[in-house]
Amino acid sequence: ILENKEKLKEKIRENLQVINDNLGISSHSLIIPIEIGNNKKVLEIQDILKQKGFLVGAIRQPTVKNAIIRLIAKVDVSSKDLDKTCSTLKELR
């Protein structure tokens, strides 16, 4: 990790920029909660993304106040895949 510290920081910045560009969400964390507000819809979104090969969390009430999709933009996710995921989320919101 120490040997690749700068590369990892750059990848984190890159992933956060993809999220900001697509979803308008500014964050310092790679764990992004995206409020959907409806338990049924959050499961539908999760299923559509799963069919496209993307795994996101569907966190529903009463676990959270309002249902959310939890996107985790790990550093091993390609920018292209993250962009596709975010674009699909934007359409489905």
SVG drawing of the C-alpha trace seen along z (x, -y; Angstrom):
<svg xmlns="http://www.w3.org/2000/svg" viewBox="-42 -18 49 28">
<polyline fill="none" stroke="black" stroke-width="0.4" points="0.0,0.0 2.8,-2.4 4.6,-1.7 1.4,-2.6 0.1,-5.3 0.1,-8.0 -1.5,-5.8 -4.2,-4.8 -4.9,-8.4 -5.2,-9.3 -7.6,-6.4 -9.8,-7.5 -9.9,-11.1 -10.7,-9.7 -13.6,-7.6 -15.0,-10.5 -14.9,-12.7 -16.8,-10.1 -19.5,-10.1 -19.6,-13.9 -19.8,-14.2 -22.6,-11.7 -24.6,-12.1 -23.7,-15.5 -22.6,-14.0 -19.5,-15.4 -17.9,-13.1 -14.6,-12.4 -15.7,-8.7 -15.9,-5.9 -19.1,-4.7 -21.9,-6.7 -25.5,-6.6 -28.0,-7.6 -31.4,-8.3 -34.2,-6.7 -36.8,-6.9 -38.9,-3.9 -38.2,-0.3 -39.7,1.3 -37.9,-1.1 -34.6,-0.6 -34.9,3.2 -35.9,2.7 -32.9,0.5 -30.6,3.1 -32.0,5.8 -31.6,3.9 -28.0,3.0 -27.3,6.7 -28.6,7.8 -26.1,5.4 -23.3,6.9 -23.1,4.3 -23.5,5.0 -24.9,2.3 -26.5,2.4 -30.2,1.8 -30.7,0.5 -34.3,0.2 -36.4,-1.2 -36.4,-0.7 -32.6,-0.2 -32.3,-3.7 -34.7,-6.6 -35.2,-6.7 -34.3,-3.8 -30.9,-4.2 -28.7,-2.6 -25.2,-2.2 -22.6,-2.5 -19.1,-1.5 -16.6,-2.9 -13.7,-0.6 -10.3,-1.3 -10.3,1.9 -13.5,0.8 -12.6,-0.6 -13.7,-4.1 -15.7,-2.8 -17.7,-0.4 -18.2,-3.1 -19.4,-5.5 -21.9,-3.0 -23.2,-2.2 -23.6,-5.9 -25.2,-6.7 -27.7,-3.8 -28.4,-5.0 -29.0,-8.5 -31.6,-7.2 -33.3,-5.0 -33.5,-7.6"/>
</svg>
